[in-house]
Amino acid sequence: DLFIRKSCLHLSVLLLGGLYTNLEEF
């Protein structure tokens, strides 16, 4: 359960980071 939560958090962080960098490029 903790492992799933950690991977989910990691994925959301990567997603947010990707969106942020995409916004920065504009």
C-alpha positions, 0 to 999 in steps of 0.5 A, a space after each residue: 500500500 505504501 509502495 503504491 502511494 509512493 509511486 503514485 506521488 512520484 508519478 504526479 510529481 513528474 506530471 506536474 514537473 512536465 506541465 510546469 516545464 511546458 508552461 515555462 517554454 511558452 
